[in-house]
Amino acid sequence: MTADADNVPDGTALMWQEILNQPDLVDAELDRLRDEARQAIAGWLPSRGTVYLVGTGDSYIAARSSAYLFAHHLAQWPMTWPTREFMHYCPTRKQDLVVVLSTSGSATAAACASRAADKGSLVVGLTATETSPLARACEHVV
């Protein structure tokens, strides 16, 4: 079968066209997210502070996995912390960047973000829920 919507059985052309459009949609969404992330950290200089990636469960695994990307793009290896440990120790300073990851945007993640913000750190929330406690607690949300 060729990769175009004209050579598919009747009734499936629309579905096939949607499948063919998915790579372009993913590219556009990644571009949008990349732009949002750049805007969120525009005022932060990598040479000034430490990068902290904070999450719980799957979000912590995502933080650990994305550490390589942060190291590549910021030329600095980030520290990854589980949310509850970060809440207890919160080692941040004014010049640090804290990225709190939580798919649900939980209240615990929001409290973690607020604590880092209270210490003057630049805090970015990364969540799938725009109206979550985490989104409300962060100045920047991606």
C-alpha positions in Angstrom: 0.0 0.0 0.0 1.3 3.4 -0.9 1.4 6.3 1.7 -1.4 8.4 0.4 -5.1 8.7 1.1 -6.1 8.1 -2.5 -5.2 4.4 -2.5 -7.2 3.2 0.5 -10.5 1.2 0.7 -13.7 3.2 0.7 -14.7 4.8 4.0 -11.1 4.9 5.4 -9.7 7.9 3.5 -10.4 10.4 6.2 -8.8 8.2 8.9 -5.8 7.5 6.7 -5.3 11.2 6.0 -5.4 11.9 9.8 -2.7 9.2 10.3 -0.6 10.8 7.6 -1.0 14.3 9.2 0.2 13.1 12.7 4.0 13.6 12.2 3.3 17.3 11.1 1.0 17.8 14.1 3.6 16.3 16.5 6.3 18.5 15.0 4.1 21.6 15.4 3.4 20.7 19.0 7.0 20.1 19.8 7.9 23.5 18.3 5.3 25.2 20.4 6.5 23.5 23.6 10.1 24.3 22.8 9.2 28.0 22.4 7.3 28.0 25.7 10.3 26.4 27.5 12.7 28.9 26.0 10.5 31.8 27.1 10.2 30.4 30.6 13.9 30.3 31.2 14.9 33.4 29.1 16.0 35.3 32.2 18.0 32.5 33.7 21.7 32.1 32.9 23.1 28.6 33.1 26.4 29.8 34.5 24.7 31.4 37.5 23.0 28.5 39.2 22.0 24.9 39.5 19.2 23.2 37.6 16.9 21.0 39.6 14.4 18.6 38.1 11.8 17.5 40.6 9.0 14.8 40.3 7.3 11.8 41.8 6.7 8.4 40.3 6.5 8.5 36.5 7.3 12.3 36.6 10.5 11.5 38.5 11.5 8.9 35.9 10.8 11.5 33.2 13.0 14.0 35.1 15.8 11.5 35.3 15.4 10.7 31.6 15.3 14.3 30.5 18.4 15.2 32.5 20.5 14.3 29.4 18.6 16.8 27.3 19.1 19.5 29.9 22.8 18.7 30.0 23.0 18.9 26.3 21.1 22.1 25.8 22.3 24.0 28.9 25.8 22.5 29.1 25.1 21.7 32.7 24.1 18.5 34.4 20.9 18.9 36.4 20.2 17.5 39.8 17.1 15.3 40.0 15.1 15.0 43.2 12.0 13.1 44.3 9.4 15.7 45.2 9.1 14.7 48.9 12.8 14.8 49.5 13.1 18.2 47.7 10.3 19.5 49.9 12.2 18.5 53.0 15.7 19.8 52.0 14.9 22.4 49.3 18.6 23.2 48.6 17.8 26.0 46.1 19.1 29.5 45.9 18.0 32.6 44.1 20.1 31.9 41.0 18.8 28.3 40.5 16.3 26.9 38.0 13.7 24.5 39.3 11.6 22.4 36.9 8.8 20.6 38.7 7.2 17.8 36.7 3.8 16.4 37.5 1.3 15.1 34.9 -1.6 15.8 37.3 -0.1 19.0 38.8 -0.6 17.7 42.3 -0.8 19.8 45.4 2.5 18.3 46.6 4.2 19.4 43.4 2.7 22.8 43.8 4.0 23.1 47.4 7.4 22.1 46.1 7.3 24.8 43.5 6.1 27.4 46.0 8.9 26.5 48.4 11.5 27.0 45.7 9.9 30.2 44.5 10.0 31.5 48.1 13.7 31.1 48.0 13.9 33.2 44.9 14.5 30.4 42.4 13.1 30.5 38.9 10.4 27.8 38.9 8.9 26.2 35.8 6.0 23.8 36.1 5.7 21.0 33.5 2.2 19.6 33.7 -0.6 18.2 31.5 -3.2 19.9 33.6 -3.4 23.7 32.9 -5.8 24.4 35.8 -3.9 22.2 38.4 -2.4 23.5 41.7 1.1 23.2 40.1 0.1 25.4 37.2 -1.4 28.0 39.6 1.8 27.9 41.8 4.3 28.5 39.0 5.1 31.8 37.2 5.9 29.7 34.1 4.0 26.6 32.9 4.8 24.4 30.0 
